[in-house]
Amino acid sequence: MKRIASCVYKLIALSTITASCSKSTVSNPPGGGGGISFSCTGISPKFGADVQPIFNTVCSISNTCHGAGSMNLGGPFTNYSQIFAKTANIRAAILSGIMPQSGSVTQAQINNLICWIDSGAPNN
């Protein structure tokens, strides 16, 4: 029994290590959502030029979404600090397909958002 448990533990550890090494392309992420995919190859998104405009036009459009005064689950996403504080949640919501709830994002926008987060979400 110990041997089986040891094998299962090693398999889980190997899977975790393998999954954490493939950051640049993901499809069928955990949590479902139809398997939104992205690729960071050749792009280096900037917060001011690439990320903030997406939030301004898709996410923070009203207080029922993530605009000023939002009481929505994630709260407002109107500036860098608010967005940075929720990057893990934002990443998961985009990849699972639950966000955005209204409007839509292009594949290029998904790439910019996820790759910006994966690069440490710099304030640039």
N, C-alpha and C positions, 0 to 999 in steps of 0.2 A: 504494500500500500504506500509506504514511504517513497518507493522508487517511482511509482506512478505520479505521485504528487510532485516529486522533484522534476520529472519530465514535463509535466504540465506547467510548472513554474518557469522552467527554462524556455519553453515554447512561448509563453506569454512575454517573458523578458525579451526574447529575440524579436517577436512581433513588434513590441513597443520600440525597440531600438531601430528596427527597419523602417517603421512608420515615421519616426522622428527624423530620419535622414532624408526623407523625400519631401522637402518643403516647397519646391518650385512648381510642382504639378499635383493636383488632387482631383480625383473624381470619385463619386459616390462616398462622400464624407460620412462619418458616423452621425446619426440623427436623421438620416433620410433626406427628403427634400428633392429627390430626383437626381442627385449627383451633379451639382453645379461644379464645373471644373474651372481651373485657372492655370495660367502659366506666367511666371515672372521672368522668363527668358528675354533679355534685352530691354527691360524697362526698369526705370528707377523713379517711381512716382514721388512727387514733392507735395507736401501738405497744402501749401498755398495755391499752387497751380493745378494740382490734379485731384486732391482729396476734398478740400473744403468746398469747391464748387459742386461736387456731388451731394454733399450734405445740404448745401444751400438750396439746391433745386429739387431734391428728392426726399430728404429726411426731415429737415427742419422747416418745413413749409407751413406748419400750423401748430397750435398748442395741443391738438389731438394726436399729432405725430411726435416729433422731437423738436418743435420750435420753442421759442422763449416761453417760459411759464408752464411747460409741459409737465403733466403729472403722469405721463405714460411710463410704463415699466422702466425704460432706459433713461427717462428724464430728458432734458433738453440737450441737443447736440449743436449748439450755436457757436462754439469756439473750441480752440485746440484742447484746453484743459478738460472740458466736458467730454470730448470725443476720446482723448487719450485715456481717461479714467475707465472707459468702457470698451477698450479695443478687443479684449477677449470675447466679450458678449457680442459685439458687433460682428466680429469674424465668424463666430458660430452661427449667428442669425442669417448672415449672408449665405454661407455655405449650406445651411440647412434649407434655404429657400423661404424662410418665414419673413424675411425682410428683403426689400421694402414691401409693406402691406398695400400701399397704394403707389401708383406710378410704376416705373420699371427702370432697370439699369441695364446698360449694354455689357457685353462681354469685356470690352476695354475698361469700363468703369469697375467691374468686378475685379479684374486683374489689378487695377490701380489700388483699390481699397485693400485687398488681401495682401498684395505685395508690399504696400506701405506698412501695414501692420506687422508683417513678417520681418521687415527690415528694422524693427524696433520703434516704429511710429515716430520718426523724428519730426521736430517742429521746424520744418524747412520750407 
